[in-house]
Amino acid sequence: MTEALLLVDVTSLGLVVFQVHGPFRFVVTMIFSLTVPGWSVVGFLKIRDVAWIVSLCVATSLALEMVLGEILLAWWWHLQIFEMLLAGACAALLVWQLRRDRRAMDASRR
């Protein structure tokens, strides 16, 4: 799951950087907005219940984006830079998750 969301994250970041518009960007951005920020945080928890982890992921994504949106309204409004910063932060957390999971797998094989 983390690998797929990292791909969505990088794709969304690329669409913003290269200023691609249209229905594809809309779909990728909606998938990104509903899943990636939440999974970047919730993915560190090892919850086995699928319904619980999905709902927690979406709720965390929406809550995080609402708080960050309020910060944007209060100080500095630039959506493209906001999306680039959010995608970069989420990508760093997702890579950290992947590295941590791989280290845990390697340790369990020994």
HELIX and SHEET records of a PDB file:
HELIX    1   1 THR A    2  VAL A   17  1                                  16    
HELIX    2   2 PRO A   23  VAL A   42  1                                  20    
HELIX    3   3 VAL A   50  ALA A   74  1                                  25    
HELIX    4   4 LEU A   79  ARG A  109  1                                  31    
END                                                                             
